[in-house]
Amino acid sequence: MSHKILRLPEVIAKTGIARSTIYTKIAERQFPQPIQLGSRSVGWLETEIDQWVSQRISASRPELVIQQ
C-alpha cells in the first residue's frame, strides 16, 4: 500500500483552513496528528486528511452520502 504524505501548504489547500486553525485543532485532538519527517519538518497522511474532510461534510450535510 502506498502512502502519500502532504506538507502544510497542501493540507491548507485541501481543507480550506488556516495554519493556525490546523495547529489549534491538532492540540484539541480534532485534526489528524502530523508525522515527523525530520528534525523541523512534518507532514500528514493524505488518507487521514481526506477522511477528516469527509467527516466534516457528513457532519454538516447528513443527507449526503460520501462514497470513498
C-alpha positions in Angstrom: 0.0 0.0 0.0 1.3 3.4 -1.0 1.1 6.3 1.4 1.2 9.9 0.2 2.4 12.5 2.7 1.1 16.0 2.4 3.0 19.1 3.5 1.3 22.0 5.2 0.5 24.1 2.0 -1.2 21.0 0.5 -3.2 20.4 3.7 -4.3 24.0 3.8 -5.4 23.8 0.2 -7.3 20.5 0.8 -9.1 21.7 3.9 -9.5 25.4 3.3 -8.5 26.2 6.9 -5.6 28.3 8.1 -2.3 27.1 9.5 -3.1 28.4 13.0 -6.5 26.7 13.0 -4.9 23.4 11.9 -2.5 23.5 14.8 -5.2 24.6 17.3 -7.3 21.6 16.1 -4.3 19.3 16.5 -3.8 20.5 20.1 -7.5 19.9 20.7 -7.3 16.4 19.1 -9.8 17.4 16.4 -7.4 17.1 13.5 -5.1 14.3 12.3 -1.7 14.3 14.1 1.3 15.2 11.9 4.1 12.7 11.1 7.6 13.8 12.0 9.6 13.8 8.7 12.8 15.4 10.0 14.0 17.5 12.9 12.0 20.5 11.7 9.5 19.1 9.2 6.2 17.4 9.4 3.6 16.0 7.0 0.2 14.4 7.1 -1.1 11.2 5.6 -3.4 12.2 2.6 -5.8 9.4 3.6 -6.3 10.9 7.1 -6.8 14.4 5.7 -9.4 13.1 3.1 -11.2 11.2 5.9 -11.3 14.3 8.1 -12.7 16.4 5.2 -15.4 13.6 4.6 -16.3 13.7 8.2 -16.8 17.4 8.2 -19.0 17.1 5.1 -21.1 14.4 6.7 -21.5 16.4 9.9 -22.7 19.5 8.1 -24.8 17.7 5.4 -26.1 14.4 6.8 -28.3 13.9 3.8 -25.3 13.5 1.5 -23.7 10.0 1.2 -19.9 10.2 0.7 -18.5 7.4 -1.3 -14.9 6.5 -0.8 
